[in-house]
Amino acid sequence: MNAQLSAAEIQALMQAEARHDSGVYAKRDIMLVRGQGTRVWDASGREYLDCVGGHGVAVVGHNHPAVVTAITQQAQRLMICPGSFYNDTRARLLQRLAALVPGLERVFLANSGTEAVEAAIKFARYSTGRPKIVAAMRGFHGRTLGALSATWKKAYRQPFEPLVPEFVHAAFNKLEAWERVVDERTAAVLVEVVQGEGGVHPATPEFLHGLQRLARERGALLIVDEIQTGMGRTGRLFAFQHYDLEPDLVTVAKGLGGGVPIGAVLMGPRVRELKPGLHGSTFGGNPLAAAAALAVLQVLEDEDLPARAADVGAYLRAGLTRVSGSVVRAVRGLGLMLGVEVRTKAAPFLRALAERGVLALPAGMNVVRFLPPLTLSHNEADRIIAAWADVAG
Ligand SMILES: *Cc1c(COP(=O)(O)O)cnc(C)c1O
């Protein structure tokens, strides 16, 4: 499967993409054409160890054979089936998702992370009859207007104001701040267990437990956004399971489809019964994405990937922590969701890592983030550590 292109072709296609793409993406100077497992290849045939993983999507690795087979077979049978008809593959996926966490036994299927967050916000408002959503400073929940209203970063919000009313932000890991704003008008509190885009900041157990208690006391629902932390990334299937939380709604996307777009909201008993027509999606729950997600869930179990993320993640973290260059401010994370905060801008480090065959991504201006497939081996972790030592040691 040779996807190599000539230098002239690469140049021409990069120009075409730069010219005709919307312009909303800051491009890196690499054209990726192929992936397999933990590796991706650029158009000139150069191999990289992929710690970008499509922004954390490739939890089972790129092109996992079980996912490829599942979508190939499903594509030959039926790709689209509206939610108004039953479908065998969707039924199997719903059954499987509903069995993941006791108590979260109803599921809404969407097509992306931001759509899952939109649905969770709507269901929380509907369930409580209250308008207000309290989210975390530095939190990221997506780019559509509702999810964007919950997102903290000014640069993402300001160009699109006015946003949805009744969204409030409180400091992450500071329960006192939430005690002041969560009230009898609050439908839900919305948090990530480890803030991803915001710089790889894990929540403290005290904060999460306090938030859950506060939400219960004041009649608000707890929405945990597991779009980045879910599907085994942090060493448990969902990051909230490290803390024994009982969220009312959980949003999932990224890794769930193994590269095929899909999002989901898992719902507990405090979410009111939802009526036909209340919400919906043309593509939500389509059999193609459902087949992919079913395969991913099977792979996570068969290959014991959450445990592997815990093991290799701890190893990688220890290795990154040993690189004690004066430029490093902190190493943070959980499982295979790791961030190194540097004292200068992250971008030059990302370029230097790529030159050494390792792709990583930023989280804000100063954090180099590693989101490798959970199939990463210890040897590959060593390669990442060596590359990082070379650029930051
Ligand atoms: C990526 C992400 C989203 C948005 O997902 P999209 O599929 O890009 O819409 C929402 N929340 C968190 C925590 C994320 O990491």
The ligand as a MOL file (V3000), in Angstrom:
LIG
                    3D

  0  0  0     0  0            999 V3000
M  V30 BEGIN CTAB
M  V30 COUNTS 15 15 0 0 0
M  V30 BEGIN ATOM
M  V30 1 C -12.4040 17.1860 21.2780 0
M  V30 2 C -13.2890 17.5280 22.4180 0
M  V30 3 C -14.6010 17.9860 22.2160 0
M  V30 4 C -15.1550 18.2950 20.8460 0
M  V30 5 O -15.2080 17.1790 20.0300 0
M  V30 6 P -15.4360 17.3670 18.4380 0
M  V30 7 O -15.6150 15.9680 17.9450 0
M  V30 8 O -14.2090 18.0440 17.9150 0
M  V30 9 O -16.6420 18.2010 18.2700 0
M  V30 10 C -15.3880 18.2070 23.3320 0
M  V30 11 N -14.9300 17.9900 24.5720 0
M  V30 12 C -13.6780 17.5460 24.8010 0
M  V30 13 C -13.2350 17.2930 26.2090 0
M  V30 14 C -12.8080 17.3110 23.7420 0
M  V30 15 O -11.5500 16.9090 23.9640 0
M  V30 END ATOM
M  V30 BEGIN BOND
M  V30 1 1 1 2
M  V30 2 1 2 3
M  V30 3 2 2 14
M  V30 4 1 3 4
M  V30 5 2 3 10
M  V30 6 1 4 5
M  V30 7 1 5 6
M  V30 8 2 6 7
M  V30 9 1 6 8
M  V30 10 1 6 9
M  V30 11 1 10 11
M  V30 12 2 11 12
M  V30 13 1 12 13
M  V30 14 1 12 14
M  V30 15 1 14 15
M  V30 END BOND
M  V30 END CTAB
M  END
